[in-house]
Amino acid sequence: MPDEALPPDGLSRRTMLRRAGLLGAGLAVAPGILGVTASAAPPPRGGYRWLAGDHHIHTQYSLDGRYRVIDHVRQGAAHGLDWMVITDHGGPTHARIGVERVHPEIVAARRDVPDALVFQGLEWNIPAAEHGTVFVHPGREEVRVLKEFEGSFDGIVRNALTSTPANEALAIAGIDFLAEALRRRRIEDVLFLANHPARQGIDTPHEIRNWRDAQPHIAVGMEAAPGHQAAGIAKPHGAGLSRGYYFMEPGPDSFPAYPPASYRTFGGFDWMTATVGGLWDSLLAEGRPWWVTANSDSHAIYGDTAVTGPGSNFDRDGKLADAVHGTVPDLTNADFWPGAYTRTHVGADGHSYRAVMAGIRAGRVWVDHGALVAGLDIRLRTADRWAQDSVTLGGVLRARRGTPLELVISVDLARLPNWAQFVPKLARVDIVQGEVTGPVADRDTFSAPKTKVVRSFTVTATAGTAKFTHSLGRLDGPFYLRLRGTDGKRVAVGLGGAAVDPAGPAMDVAGDADPWEDLWFYTNPMWALPA
């Protein structure tokens, strides 16, 4: 937005940030200073509407939150989101009164921003593990089911956070409870996704497999990239911490086999996802779905002037007082508004709650940072000119042995400025391929040695659509494919070595990691199986 188009207060704050050296440095600035992300939704691709969303958002109903529900929903919609999940922290106060008191505000947001699909959920303190998003389809019993679930299975409420077999069993019982509520039609749908899974090293490989296997239609995936992406911006222009607050060290409940690198992010992405041939690939190599998403984990917005209002009594009210706004942007806040930096794109067959949840469950999902690309259409297909069968993200292509296959990639390049007011440039697209080797004998396995980057495409176009085709040869055994893309500004040899990943995301530098100068997208996989 040009200076002359800004209101006086916006121009004043832009001038302050320009003098501080923020503008032009690739850093994000507060909403209202540069306006919101320009977002023109692309037309339906491959038969689906790709709806952007965020399943991890905190409000004043979290003790460390700040904003009203309507603030997040309006901001998310302004930044191009079609769906959002309100996920305030589970705990004694939220279980007692918060889950009920936030509900009318969610209902009001659905009414006041009718183009946005606003789910009610919560951030589950998973017994014996990290956090997770649990959210339900709107309906008559959405509050009652969430309240019962939180009161009976939340790790803080039940004092069940330590890594013990009994607490792990309680987590499975919680997922089973959700399945039973769905079976009895108390709710129309429900999903569970693990949040920031590698941050503390306490989500063990066997726990993830156990969640998935207990109720695979409910426990469907994990965050590929955590929120809090502004935390790594260097001082004095930021908090000078680590992207996603990934600065932890192993604790007494951490899985001892995880390497030190697992506690860091790579290009803003969690180690489980960013490592080619790592934990995520070890799950996919079993031939079973486990999807990845990304979100803001929004609490307090980078560069915003809001502070918690006076007179807050969280235990009494179940929420903090409404925020009040001052005049000084707080550059130590670690979050971006929903949709301003991180987006989860879901291939849906319509604009509805049901369609979003079905799309996530089916794995029709890709994620990006900084609006790196405007759209993707990925097709795994038979290369028979007379009879082409194809699948997109999350799909399984079944064909006779010996059938020639190919991967067709279409990328709509970014054409509008993102929140940091530049148009991102996609530099490269990578294809990751792995063999399907079947169920593992050791459920704490977190490697897939037969997975590697098999081809990279350099993107030379600067506008329009970039198209690539990769021949996969003749089908002779089961395998899967997934894609990632990068702006190419920070790359390094992957943790598995150059033969596996010659130019992957670099480990983020604690205290100096500008999220806008290191952008990636990741897709969910597709499988090819001999019929």
C-alpha positions as a Python dict, from the first residue, in 0.01 Angstrom:
ca = {
    (1, 'M'): (0, 0, 0),
    (2, 'P'): (155, 336, -95),
    (3, 'D'): (214, 597, 175),
    (4, 'E'): (-49, 829, 33),
    (5, 'A'): (-317, 561, 72),
    (6, 'L'): (-259, 517, 444),
    (7, 'P'): (-459, 688, 716),
    (8, 'P'): (-258, 931, 933),
    (9, 'D'): (-202, 684, 1219),
    (10, 'G'): (-90, 414, 979),
    (11, 'L'): (151, 649, 805),
    (12, 'S'): (295, 755, 1140),
    (13, 'R'): (360, 397, 1248),
    (14, 'R'): (504, 305, 906),
    (15, 'T'): (747, 596, 937),
    (16, 'M'): (849, 474, 1284),
    (17, 'L'): (917, 123, 1159),
    (18, 'R'): (1101, 249, 852),
    (19, 'R'): (1331, 449, 1077),
    (20, 'A'): (1381, 139, 1291),
    (21, 'G'): (1502, -43, 981),
    (22, 'L'): (1215, -289, 962),
    (23, 'L'): (1060, -193, 632),
    (24, 'G'): (1250, -321, 334),
    (25, 'A'): (1424, -579, 552),
    (26, 'G'): (1176, -853, 476),
    (27, 'L'): (1019, -839, 822),
    (28, 'A'): (651, -840, 901),
    (29, 'V'): (481, -533, 1041),
    (30, 'A'): (166, -480, 1235),
    (31, 'P'): (-177, -496, 1078),
    (32, 'G'): (-304, -150, 996),
    (33, 'I'): (47, -32, 913),
    (34, 'L'): (75, -191, 572),
    (35, 'G'): (-276, -324, 548),
    (36, 'V'): (-366, -690, 508),
    (37, 'T'): (-236, -944, 265),
    (38, 'A'): (-380, -899, -80),
    (39, 'S'): (-543, -1233, -160),
    (40, 'A'): (-741, -1317, -467),
    (41, 'A'): (-851, -1677, -433),
    (42, 'P'): (-763, -1888, -736),
    (43, 'P'): (-1043, -2071, -917),
    (44, 'P'): (-1117, -2435, -830),
    (45, 'R'): (-832, -2668, -931),
    (46, 'G'): (-865, -3036, -1008),
    (47, 'G'): (-1231, -3044, -914),
    (48, 'Y'): (-1179, -2899, -565),
    (49, 'R'): (-1204, -2561, -401),
    (50, 'W'): (-879, -2510, -214),
    (51, 'L'): (-986, -2341, 108),
    (52, 'A'): (-716, -2181, 322),
    (53, 'G'): (-737, -2211, 698),
    (54, 'D'): (-577, -2230, 1040),
    (55, 'H'): (-660, -2492, 1305),
    (56, 'H'): (-469, -2345, 1601),
    (57, 'I'): (-582, -2003, 1728),
    (58, 'H'): (-591, -1872, 2087),
    (59, 'T'): (-815, -1598, 2222),
    (60, 'Q'): (-860, -1419, 2553),
    (61, 'Y'): (-1007, -1749, 2678),
    (62, 'S'): (-646, -1871, 2705),
    (63, 'L'): (-442, -1740, 2996),
    (64, 'D'): (-162, -1644, 2756),
    (65, 'G'): (-399, -1519, 2484),
    (66, 'R'): (-503, -1163, 2414),
    (67, 'Y'): (-772, -1106, 2149),
    (68, 'R'): (-1142, -1161, 2117),
    (69, 'V'): (-1277, -1436, 1893),
    (70, 'I'): (-1413, -1179, 1650),
    (71, 'D'): (-1072, -1009, 1623),
    (72, 'H'): (-906, -1328, 1504),
    (73, 'V'): (-1191, -1419, 1271),
    (74, 'R'): (-1200, -1077, 1107),
    (75, 'Q'): (-824, -1071, 1069),
    (76, 'G'): (-814, -1426, 936),
    (77, 'A'): (-1082, -1351, 680),
    (78, 'A'): (-903, -1031, 578),
    (79, 'H'): (-587, -1233, 524),
    (80, 'G'): (-764, -1474, 293),
    (81, 'L'): (-868, -1756, 526),
    (82, 'D'): (-1185, -1951, 459),
    (83, 'W'): (-1189, -2153, 782),
    (84, 'M'): (-1051, -2122, 1134),
    (85, 'V'): (-1053, -2324, 1455),
    (86, 'I'): (-1062, -2155, 1796),
    (87, 'T'): (-840, -2368, 2019),
    (88, 'D'): (-800, -2221, 2363),
    (89, 'H'): (-583, -2412, 2606),
    (90, 'G'): (-732, -2699, 2796),
    (91, 'G'): (-705, -2683, 3172),
    (92, 'P'): (-912, -2658, 3491),
    (93, 'T'): (-1063, -2314, 3426),
    (94, 'H'): (-1132, -2376, 3060),
    (95, 'A'): (-1289, -2713, 3142),
    (96, 'R'): (-1500, -2560, 3416),
    (97, 'I'): (-1636, -2250, 3240),
    (98, 'G'): (-1424, -2142, 2942),
    (99, 'V'): (-1541, -2398, 2688),
    (100, 'E'): (-1901, -2287, 2747),
    (101, 'R'): (-1842, -1912, 2770),
    (102, 'V'): (-1645, -1886, 2446),
    (103, 'H'): (-1920, -2061, 2250),
    (104, 'P'): (-2158, -1762, 2212),
    (105, 'E'): (-1870, -1555, 2076),
    (106, 'I'): (-1792, -1824, 1819),
    (107, 'V'): (-2158, -1835, 1719),
    (108, 'A'): (-2159, -1454, 1688),
    (109, 'A'): (-1844, -1463, 1472),
    (110, 'R'): (-2011, -1717, 1242),
    (111, 'R'): (-2299, -1472, 1203),
    (112, 'D'): (-2093, -1155, 1170),
    (113, 'V'): (-1836, -1295, 925),
    (114, 'P'): (-2059, -1528, 723),
    (115, 'D'): (-1795, -1619, 463),
    (116, 'A'): (-1571, -1767, 733),
    (117, 'L'): (-1620, -2119, 867),
    (118, 'V'): (-1546, -2092, 1239),
    (119, 'F'): (-1501, -2420, 1426),
    (120, 'Q'): (-1498, -2461, 1802),
    (121, 'G'): (-1218, -2674, 1935),
    (122, 'L'): (-959, -2673, 2209),
    (123, 'E'): (-590, -2735, 2250),
    (124, 'W'): (-571, -3069, 2425),
    (125, 'N'): (-296, -3132, 2675),
    (126, 'I'): (-240, -3486, 2550),
    (127, 'P'): (-172, -3721, 2842),
    (128, 'A'): (196, -3825, 2839),
    (129, 'A'): (261, -3603, 2537),
    (130, 'E'): (248, -3255, 2382),
    (131, 'H'): (-54, -3053, 2271),
    (132, 'G'): (-308, -3127, 2004),
    (133, 'T'): (-599, -2962, 1827),
    (134, 'V'): (-937, -3127, 1878),
    (135, 'F'): (-1228, -2974, 1691),
    (136, 'V'): (-1583, -3068, 1607),
    (137, 'H'): (-1843, -2993, 1345),
    (138, 'P'): (-2093, -2731, 1468),
    (139, 'G'): (-2401, -2885, 1618),
    (140, 'R'): (-2633, -2920, 1912),
    (141, 'E'): (-2383, -3100, 2136),
    (142, 'E'): (-2052, -2949, 2025),
    (143, 'V'): (-1996, -2773, 2359),
    (144, 'R'): (-2113, -3063, 2572),
    (145, 'V'): (-1889, -3316, 2398),
    (146, 'L'): (-1584, -3088, 2417),
    (147, 'K'): (-1651, -3020, 2785),
    (148, 'E'): (-1686, -3389, 2869),
    (149, 'F'): (-1375, -3472, 2670),
    (150, 'E'): (-1164, -3202, 2835),
    (151, 'G'): (-1282, -3282, 3187),
    (152, 'S'): (-1212, -3653, 3149),
    (153, 'F'): (-901, -3670, 2928),
    (154, 'D'): (-701, -3347, 2947),
    (155, 'G'): (-350, -3409, 3079),
    (156, 'I'): (-347, -3104, 3306),
    (157, 'V'): (-699, -3155, 3436),
    (158, 'R'): (-624, -3521, 3509),
    (159, 'N'): (-265, -3461, 3630),
    (160, 'A'): (-150, -3700, 3361),
    (161, 'L'): (133, -3527, 3176),
    (162, 'T'): (422, -3756, 3269),
    (163, 'S'): (523, -4027, 3023),
    (164, 'T'): (379, -4341, 3177),
    (165, 'P'): (191, -4633, 3020),
    (166, 'A'): (-119, -4538, 3217),
    (167, 'N'): (-115, -4183, 3082),
    (168, 'E'): (-52, -4303, 2729),
    (169, 'A'): (-357, -4528, 2770),
    (170, 'L'): (-560, -4228, 2887),
    (171, 'A'): (-475, -4047, 2564),
    (172, 'I'): (-603, -4343, 2363),
    (173, 'A'): (-916, -4351, 2579),
    (174, 'G'): (-973, -3984, 2493),
    (175, 'I'): (-952, -4052, 2121),
    (176, 'D'): (-1186, -4348, 2167),
    (177, 'F'): (-1431, -4123, 2351),
    (178, 'L'): (-1443, -3893, 2049),
    (179, 'A'): (-1505, -4190, 1822),
    (180, 'E'): (-1791, -4306, 2042),
    (181, 'A'): (-1947, -3957, 2042),
    (182, 'L'): (-1929, -3966, 1664),
    (183, 'R'): (-2073, -4318, 1646),
    (184, 'R'): (-2365, -4217, 1868),
    (185, 'R'): (-2422, -3910, 1646),
    (186, 'R'): (-2375, -3668, 1932),
    (187, 'I'): (-2152, -3478, 1690),
    (188, 'E'): (-2142, -3479, 1314),
    (189, 'D'): (-1763, -3494, 1288),
    (190, 'V'): (-1442, -3457, 1490),
    (191, 'L'): (-1069, -3446, 1415),
    (192, 'F'): (-749, -3456, 1619),
    (193, 'L'): (-412, -3318, 1502),
    (194, 'A'): (-89, -3319, 1704),
    (195, 'N'): (62, -2972, 1755),
    (196, 'H'): (434, -2876, 1756),
    (197, 'P'): (518, -3247, 1791),
    (198, 'A'): (899, -3231, 1819),
    (199, 'R'): (927, -2919, 2035),
    (200, 'Q'): (991, -3096, 2365),
    (201, 'G'): (1071, -3442, 2233),
    (202, 'I'): (784, -3601, 2424),
    (203, 'D'): (569, -3719, 2132),
    (204, 'T'): (734, -4056, 2083),
    (205, 'P'): (708, -4248, 1754),
    (206, 'H'): (506, -4524, 1916),
    (207, 'E'): (258, -4278, 2067),
    (208, 'I'): (199, -4118, 1728),
    (209, 'R'): (143, -4460, 1574),
    (210, 'N'): (-87, -4556, 1860),
    (211, 'W'): (-301, -4244, 1814),
    (212, 'R'): (-324, -4306, 1442),
    (213, 'D'): (-406, -4673, 1473),
    (214, 'A'): (-662, -4629, 1752),
    (215, 'Q'): (-900, -4419, 1541),
    (216, 'P'): (-747, -4339, 1201),
    (217, 'H'): (-1054, -4143, 1092),
    (218, 'I'): (-1008, -3903, 1387),
    (219, 'A'): (-633, -3894, 1463),
    (220, 'V'): (-521, -3790, 1116),
    (221, 'G'): (-200, -3590, 1138),
    (222, 'M'): (28, -3329, 1289),
    (223, 'E'): (161, -2978, 1246),
    (224, 'A'): (434, -2968, 982),
    (225, 'A'): (530, -2621, 1099),
    (226, 'P'): (458, -2465, 1438),
    (227, 'G'): (322, -2118, 1495),
    (228, 'H'): (517, -1841, 1669),
    (229, 'Q'): (719, -1789, 1351),
    (230, 'A'): (811, -1429, 1440),
    (231, 'A'): (995, -1539, 1755),
    (232, 'G'): (1321, -1581, 1563),
    (233, 'I'): (1343, -1222, 1438),
    (234, 'A'): (1667, -1076, 1568),
    (235, 'K'): (1681, -806, 1833),
    (236, 'P'): (1608, -514, 1842),
    (237, 'H'): (1346, -576, 1575),
    (238, 'G'): (1213, -894, 1735),
    (239, 'A'): (1228, -1121, 2037),
    (240, 'G'): (1555, -1278, 1927),
    (241, 'L'): (1443, -1630, 2024),
    (242, 'S'): (1373, -1926, 1794),
    (243, 'R'): (1107, -1983, 1529),
    (244, 'G'): (816, -2168, 1686),
    (245, 'Y'): (977, -2134, 2032),
    (246, 'Y'): (1183, -2441, 1938),
    (247, 'F'): (1466, -2379, 2182),
    (248, 'M'): (1396, -2664, 2425),
    (249, 'E'): (1642, -2923, 2551),
    (250, 'P'): (1568, -3287, 2635),
    (251, 'G'): (1379, -3335, 2959),
    (252, 'P'): (1299, -3634, 3180),
    (253, 'D'): (1003, -3734, 2962),
    (254, 'S'): (1174, -3677, 2626),
    (255, 'F'): (1233, -3971, 2395),
    (256, 'P'): (1604, -4044, 2444),
    (257, 'A'): (1670, -4157, 2086),
    (258, 'Y'): (1572, -3821, 1936),
    (259, 'P'): (1883, -3631, 1819),
    (260, 'P'): (1966, -3276, 1936),
    (261, 'A'): (1859, -3143, 1596),
    (262, 'S'): (1501, -3259, 1659),
    (263, 'Y'): (1448, -2972, 1904),
    (264, 'R'): (1504, -2711, 1632),
    (265, 'T'): (1314, -2598, 1323),
    (266, 'F'): (1437, -2617, 965),
    (267, 'G'): (1310, -2342, 740),
    (268, 'G'): (1043, -2290, 1006),
    (269, 'F'): (929, -2654, 985),
    (270, 'D'): (928, -2919, 1253),
    (271, 'W'): (1211, -3175, 1237),
    (272, 'M'): (962, -3461, 1199),
    (273, 'T'): (843, -3315, 868),
    (274, 'A'): (1154, -3136, 742),
    (275, 'T'): (1383, -3441, 757),
    (276, 'V'): (1372, -3641, 434),
    (277, 'G'): (1366, -4004, 541),
    (278, 'G'): (1274, -3900, 895),
    (279, 'L'): (980, -3966, 1125),
    (280, 'W'): (705, -3848, 892),
    (281, 'D'): (845, -4056, 609),
    (282, 'S'): (870, -4359, 838),
    (283, 'L'): (493, -4334, 889),
    (284, 'L'): (419, -4288, 519),
    (285, 'A'): (644, -4581, 428),
    (286, 'E'): (407, -4805, 622),
    (287, 'G'): (149, -4725, 356),
    (288, 'R'): (-86, -4556, 600),
    (289, 'P'): (-200, -4195, 604),
    (290, 'W'): (-60, -3936, 844),
    (291, 'W'): (-113, -3585, 716),
    (292, 'V'): (64, -3257, 786),
    (293, 'T'): (-83, -2911, 841),
    (294, 'A'): (48, -2571, 956),
    (295, 'N'): (-96, -2279, 1149),
    (296, 'S'): (-32, -1958, 1342),
    (297, 'D'): (-76, -2071, 1704),
    (298, 'S'): (-170, -1707, 1736),
    (299, 'H'): (-159, -1553, 2085),
    (300, 'A'): (-2, -1205, 2065),
    (301, 'I'): (70, -1038, 1731),
    (302, 'Y'): (411, -916, 1625),
    (303, 'G'): (414, -539, 1598),
    (304, 'D'): (70, -493, 1754),
    (305, 'T'): (3, -234, 2021),
    (306, 'A'): (-257, -435, 2214),
    (307, 'V'): (-207, -532, 2577),
    (308, 'T'): (-434, -723, 2813),
    (309, 'G'): (-697, -495, 2958),
    (310, 'P'): (-721, -402, 3326),
    (311, 'G'): (-925, -594, 3579),
    (312, 'S'): (-860, -943, 3440),
    (313, 'N'): (-957, -1236, 3662),
    (314, 'F'): (-911, -1548, 3452),
    (315, 'D'): (-1010, -1798, 3719),
    (316, 'R'): (-1334, -1612, 3789),
    (317, 'D'): (-1432, -1518, 3434),
    (318, 'G'): (-1271, -1792, 3227),
    (319, 'K'): (-1112, -1525, 3012),
    (320, 'L'): (-890, -1218, 3021),
    (321, 'A'): (-1030, -866, 2994),
    (322, 'D'): (-1063, -720, 2647),
    (323, 'A'): (-734, -590, 2510),
    (324, 'V'): (-662, -220, 2500),
    (325, 'H'): (-440, -51, 2245),
    (326, 'G'): (-150, 179, 2308),
    (327, 'T'): (81, 358, 2065),
    (328, 'V'): (401, 149, 2064),
    (329, 'P'): (418, -166, 1851),
    (330, 'D'): (544, -462, 2052),
    (331, 'L'): (819, -624, 1846),
    (332, 'T'): (878, -900, 2101),
    (333, 'N'): (545, -1067, 2027),
    (334, 'A'): (602, -1393, 1840),
    (335, 'D'): (287, -1445, 1633),
    (336, 'F'): (122, -1339, 1311),
    (337, 'W'): (-249, -1300, 1253),
    (338, 'P'): (-414, -1614, 1116),
    (339, 'G'): (-344, -1628, 745),
    (340, 'A'): (-85, -1352, 748),
    (341, 'Y'): (211, -1591, 730),
    (342, 'T'): (99, -1955, 752),
    (343, 'R'): (-179, -2122, 558),
    (344, 'T'): (-321, -2475, 540),
    (345, 'H'): (-494, -2528, 204),
    (346, 'V'): (-763, -2796, 196),
    (347, 'G'): (-915, -2941, -119),
    (348, 'A'): (-1287, -2930, -46),
    (349, 'D'): (-1588, -3019, -257),
    (350, 'G'): (-1773, -2715, -129),
    (351, 'H'): (-1761, -2427, 115),
    (352, 'S'): (-1886, -2604, 426),
    (353, 'Y'): (-1773, -2739, 761),
    (354, 'R'): (-1827, -3091, 641),
    (355, 'A'): (-1622, -3035, 325),
    (356, 'V'): (-1324, -2890, 514),
    (357, 'M'): (-1315, -3177, 761),
    (358, 'A'): (-1355, -3434, 484),
    (359, 'G'): (-1073, -3272, 288),
    (360, 'I'): (-838, -3282, 586),
    (361, 'R'): (-928, -3644, 658),
    (362, 'A'): (-859, -3733, 293),
    (363, 'G'): (-518, -3563, 299),
    (364, 'R'): (-601, -3310, 28),
    (365, 'V'): (-379, -3058, 202),
    (366, 'W'): (-75, -2846, 126),
    (367, 'V'): (81, -2578, 343),
    (368, 'D'): (293, -2271, 283),
    (369, 'H'): (464, -1980, 452),
    (370, 'G'): (459, -1619, 341),
    (371, 'A'): (217, -1681, 51),
    (372, 'L'): (506, -1843, -138),
    (373, 'V'): (273, -1971, -410),
    (374, 'A'): (-84, -1889, -508),
    (375, 'G'): (-199, -2242, -586),
    (376, 'L'): (-100, -2600, -660),
    (377, 'D'): (-244, -2877, -873),
    (378, 'I'): (-55, -3204, -833),
    (379, 'R'): (-153, -3518, -1025),
    (380, 'L'): (-10, -3867, -1004),
    (381, 'R'): (-138, -4042, -1313),
    (382, 'T'): (-94, -4326, -1554),
    (383, 'A'): (91, -4225, -1868),
    (384, 'D'): (-137, -4422, -2100),
    (385, 'R'): (-255, -4182, -2367),
    (386, 'W'): (-579, -4377, -2413),
    (387, 'A'): (-694, -4423, -2054),
    (388, 'Q'): (-549, -4193, -1790),
    (389, 'D'): (-630, -4250, -1424),
    (390, 'S'): (-508, -3989, -1177),
    (391, 'V'): (-515, -3890, -812),
    (392, 'T'): (-425, -3573, -628),
    (393, 'L'): (-287, -3513, -279),
    (394, 'G'): (-383, -3784, -31),
    (395, 'G'): (-490, -4020, -306),
    (396, 'V'): (-395, -4376, -393),
    (397, 'L'): (-338, -4468, -757),
    (398, 'R'): (-382, -4838, -824),
    (399, 'A'): (-254, -4973, -1154),
    (400, 'R'): (-126, -5292, -1302),
    (401, 'R'): (241, -5372, -1264),
    (402, 'G'): (431, -5238, -1561),
    (403, 'T'): (197, -4943, -1614),
    (404, 'P'): (392, -4625, -1694),
    (405, 'L'): (329, -4346, -1442),
    (406, 'E'): (405, -3976, -1432),
    (407, 'L'): (372, -3686, -1193),
    (408, 'V'): (225, -3365, -1332),
    (409, 'I'): (288, -3048, -1132),
    (410, 'S'): (119, -2713, -1189),
    (411, 'V'): (214, -2420, -966),
    (412, 'D'): (32, -2088, -970),
    (413, 'L'): (310, -1845, -889),
    (414, 'A'): (258, -1567, -635),
    (415, 'R'): (122, -1255, -800),
    (416, 'L'): (31, -1029, -509),
    (417, 'P'): (230, -891, -216),
    (418, 'N'): (224, -1087, 108),
    (419, 'W'): (193, -937, 456),
    (420, 'A'): (555, -819, 446),
    (421, 'Q'): (470, -633, 124),
    (422, 'F'): (676, -823, -131),
    (423, 'V'): (581, -1080, -395),
    (424, 'P'): (758, -1408, -312),
    (425, 'K'): (960, -1584, -581),
    (426, 'L'): (953, -1963, -596),
    (427, 'A'): (1301, -2090, -685),
    (428, 'R'): (1275, -2469, -679),
    (429, 'V'): (1033, -2761, -647),
    (430, 'D'): (1154, -3095, -507),
    (431, 'I'): (999, -3440, -544),
    (432, 'V'): (1049, -3673, -247),
    (433, 'Q'): (988, -4043, -316),
    (434, 'G'): (992, -4341, -85),
    (435, 'E'): (920, -4712, -100),
    (436, 'V'): (624, -4852, 88),
    (437, 'T'): (779, -5120, 307),
    (438, 'G'): (482, -5206, 529),
    (439, 'P'): (424, -5196, 906),
    (440, 'V'): (736, -5160, 1118),
    (441, 'A'): (838, -5417, 1377),
    (442, 'D'): (971, -5145, 1609),
    (443, 'R'): (698, -4888, 1665),
    (444, 'D'): (958, -4637, 1780),
    (445, 'T'): (1116, -4634, 1434),
    (446, 'F'): (1166, -4282, 1301),
    (447, 'S'): (1360, -4335, 979),
    (448, 'A'): (1277, -4439, 624),
    (449, 'P'): (1608, -4523, 457),
    (450, 'K'): (1448, -4583, 117),
    (451, 'T'): (1315, -4228, 89),
    (452, 'K'): (1504, -3946, -85),
    (453, 'V'): (1472, -3644, -312),
    (454, 'V'): (1452, -3793, -661),
    (455, 'R'): (1426, -3479, -870),
    (456, 'S'): (1435, -3101, -841),
    (457, 'F'): (1295, -2846, -1084),
    (458, 'T'): (1435, -2494, -1108),
    (459, 'V'): (1160, -2238, -1149),
    (460, 'T'): (1254, -1975, -1405),
    (461, 'A'): (913, -1819, -1458),
    (462, 'T'): (830, -1513, -1252),
    (463, 'A'): (458, -1494, -1324),
    (464, 'G'): (170, -1712, -1429),
    (465, 'T'): (183, -2089, -1392),
    (466, 'A'): (491, -2309, -1381),
    (467, 'K'): (435, -2663, -1510),
    (468, 'F'): (654, -2969, -1477),
    (469, 'T'): (619, -3337, -1563),
    (470, 'H'): (828, -3614, -1407),
    (471, 'S'): (831, -3963, -1556),
    (472, 'L'): (820, -4230, -1288),
    (473, 'G'): (883, -4524, -1516),
    (474, 'R'): (681, -4843, -1498),
    (475, 'L'): (512, -4939, -1174),
    (476, 'D'): (692, -5236, -1019),
    (477, 'G'): (626, -5188, -649),
    (478, 'P'): (439, -4965, -401),
    (479, 'F'): (575, -4616, -338),
    (480, 'Y'): (467, -4269, -233),
    (481, 'L'): (552, -3915, -343),
    (482, 'R'): (537, -3579, -176),
    (483, 'L'): (652, -3233, -281),
    (484, 'R'): (810, -2930, -128),
    (485, 'G'): (913, -2594, -270),
    (486, 'T'): (1140, -2311, -160),
    (487, 'D'): (1241, -1956, -232),
    (488, 'G'): (1597, -2091, -224),
    (489, 'K'): (1734, -1829, 11),
    (490, 'R'): (1848, -2069, 287),
    (491, 'V'): (1929, -2430, 202),
    (492, 'A'): (2164, -2694, 338),
    (493, 'V'): (2244, -3061, 294),
    (494, 'G'): (1973, -3255, 478),
    (495, 'L'): (2032, -3456, 792),
    (496, 'G'): (2036, -3777, 588),
    (497, 'G'): (2324, -3658, 372),
    (498, 'A'): (2360, -3522, 18),
    (499, 'A'): (2253, -3851, -144),
    (500, 'V'): (1918, -3823, 34),
    (501, 'D'): (1857, -3449, 42),
    (502, 'P'): (2121, -3233, -127),
    (503, 'A'): (1953, -2896, -70),
    (504, 'G'): (1697, -2909, 207),
    (505, 'P'): (1589, -2650, 460),
    (506, 'A'): (1869, -2522, 681),
    (507, 'M'): (1844, -2540, 1059),
    (508, 'D'): (1712, -2208, 1183),
    (509, 'V'): (1958, -1991, 1372),
    (510, 'A'): (1842, -1915, 1725),
    (511, 'G'): (1810, -1542, 1774),
    (512, 'D'): (1843, -1452, 1408),
    (513, 'A'): (1587, -1623, 1184),
    (514, 'D'): (1386, -1386, 966),
    (515, 'P'): (1081, -1593, 867),
    (516, 'W'): (1021, -1383, 556),
    (517, 'E'): (1363, -1469, 415),
    (518, 'D'): (1314, -1846, 427),
    (519, 'L'): (987, -1960, 269),
    (520, 'W'): (874, -2316, 189),
    (521, 'F'): (568, -2512, 90),
    (522, 'Y'): (500, -2880, 161),
    (523, 'T'): (235, -3112, 20),
    (524, 'N'): (85, -3427, 157),
    (525, 'P'): (170, -3752, -21),
    (526, 'M'): (17, -3965, -292),
    (527, 'W'): (67, -4341, -321),
    (528, 'A'): (105, -4570, -619),
    (529, 'L'): (16, -4935, -554),
    (530, 'P'): (21, -5233, -789),
    (531, 'A'): (-334, -5358, -842),
}
